[in-house]
């Protein structure tokens, strides 16, 4: 069981920042860990947002990063995809440190990733098909039939095909849940290995939230992708998370399975979990 | 008690040195602000121009912007052009009548339309209609993470969003200026001939004698420069929005103000430069 403040279940010692080169265990493809973050620091002006993050993302599983607002969850996710450059630290993706990557190399790396944005970030000027097909059109020279085949396959697999006239609808005509699904379809169209979800259930009602949770779970199973979900929705987290990490004041304070996290004594995590109503407060005794 | 050695702490500057530094900062602050203002826009322009020569080439986006800025602005440009021409003729006739020289109205309106009214009014209209639209669209895309989404697909947002807008606006502006010229002349002609009963022969004779191709070259060049400045101002404001809907609104306002002011200020310097190059006919 993990105890605060050290993260548990890491294969590398927390806080250790091995250098590149031969002998570095991070510099080789690991069957279990797809992304390994070591000593990640990021400052915005006087604000030190990430303070030496150590994090391992498990291949083919649903990894959830929880934390309160303003703790740096989205900043961490943007680092994973290379949208932000750290002040210091390493991000190893399949045994390669991507921090020193040039923009061109980063562009190639991003093909491994798909990202589902908080509010889907669909392009308003395009209809559903154009939105989903966008990565294919930009990256490859495929025929219209090939593109449509892949788009329709995804619409079917994500339960969008039965929506009347879905292909020609523009984003403002879609419901919140449909937008998330179209956003997911767009992220999946180029068959990424890693899917990043930025607070996927924000702004959804409980039924839609449950549907999105199922969608994330099913996507991980059906497509075999590694999922990284940023969330502060504790109910969703424990429903779908295989591995949960908590980000607090710029550091990962707890990492483990749902059961391990639930039984953690770290005060910040206890407060977070108890406030969510998933477990009763300490003096109330036991798990809800 | 512990005392720090002089090796640990750098020697403090004298009060005079501190005051001198503050005075220097005070004097250079406006220069830094101005350099920063133009520098940031110049960097965006440089990136947009650089992206123009790098694959992939997205002709469709460029044509879409041509359609939005050009075809979409035709009704307003025609309307403003027609009445600007008519009003210019009215003012010119009123002034020329004092000297009994109304026959020069065709020349007066022709030159002022070609060199000044067409490029400046077209620039202002395009700023109000298309510049504000660009700032709002890019600002909305920024706050809804659509620009971030482009980056995740390894698409350069400057190349995808800014380059087509800047190039299309810059190239379409001289064309729109010419439309303004033609419609403005029509307004001046109709007003002069049918309302003020100016002789048709004198109107056309004076117009063709006094207006030169160089008047239209000056106007077209100015329109080209105005297109560049207004589109860079609009794209810069929209692209760099941070926050929510309120900031998008503010960015749109700033885009229109910056675009309009840049047109009017650069107009002064451009026309001065052109008059040195091509002095007035005497």
Boltz contact constraints between the chains, C-beta under 6 A:
constraints:
  - contact:
      token1: [A, 83]
      token2: [B, 151]
      max_distance: 6.0
  - contact:
      token1: [A, 107]
      token2: [B, 154]
      max_distance: 6.0
  - contact:
      token1: [A, 110]
      token2: [B, 154]
      max_distance: 6.0
  - contact:
      token1: [A, 115]
      token2: [B, 152]
      max_distance: 6.0
  - contact:
      token1: [A, 117]
      token2: [B, 145]
      max_distance: 6.0
  - contact:
      token1: [A, 121]
      token2: [B, 144]
      max_distance: 6.0
  - contact:
      token1: [A, 121]
      token2: [B, 145]
      max_distance: 6.0
  - contact:
      token1: [A, 121]
      token2: [B, 146]
      max_distance: 6.0
  - contact:
      token1: [A, 121]
      token2: [B, 149]
      max_distance: 6.0
  - contact:
      token1: [A, 123]
      token2: [B, 146]
      max_distance: 6.0
  - contact:
      token1: [A, 135]
      token2: [B, 153]
      max_distance: 6.0
  - contact:
      token1: [A, 138]
      token2: [B, 153]
      max_distance: 6.0
  - contact:
      token1: [A, 138]
      token2: [B, 155]
      max_distance: 6.0
